[in-house]
Amino acid sequence: MRFGEIYNDSLLGSQRVIGKFLWFPVTIDYQTRWLEKAKIRQICIQANKEFSMSGYLWKNYAWIDDTNGTGKTSH
């Protein structure tokens, strides 16, 4: 596990793509997938805006469908 500012890429509004095997159901825009490999585009948002805490979290934003290699997203 890595900690520290060197590994912290959580800037408000930044995006990343993660790839993982979905052991549990994940729903994005009313489309649910599970028990398959998937790529997900995530966006960094501020956590707990109502309490003005300085934490960030990654929110699932869109599925990445690489069936034809173009990197087309479903969002």
N, C-alpha and C positions, 0 to 999 in steps of 0.2 A: 504494500500500500504506500502511496506517495502523498506527502503533505508539503505545504509551503507555497510561497508566492510563485516559485518557478513552475509549478504544475497547475496553477490556478488560471484557467482560461475562461472563467465565469464573468464575462463582461455583459452588462445589461444590453439585451438585443442581439447578442452574438448567436450564431447558429453552428450546429455540428451535426454530423451523421454518425449514428451508431449502428452496428450490426450485431445481432444476437439471436439465439434460439429462444423462441417464446414458449416457455413451459406453462405459463398462465395466460389467460386471455388479455389482450390489449385492444382497446377501442380508440380509434381516431376518426372523427367525423362520421360517426354511426357505422363504421366498418370495423368488425371485430376479427382478429386473426389470432391463432394459437397453434401450438405443436408444429411449427415451421420456422425456418430461418427467415429473418426479416431485417430490412434496413429502415431506420426511422430518422427523420429529420427532427431535431429538437431545437428549441429556442430558449434562451436564458431570460428568465423573468425575475422580478423582485418578489421575495416571499414576505407574507404578512405586511402588506401595504397599510392596513388599518392600524397597525401598532408601530409603524415606522421602524421596524427592525432592519438591520443591514444584511440580511441573508439573501442568497440567490438560489434558485432551483431551475432545473432543466425540465421543460414541459414538452411532451410529445406534440409535434406540429403536423407532420405529414408522413405518409408511407412513401418509400422510394421503391419503385418497381423497375428492376433492371432486367426484365425479361428479354428485351432486344438490345441491351447494351447502351441505350441512349441516356439512361439516368433520369427518365421521365418520372415526375412525381405525381401523386394522385391528389394533390391539393392545389 
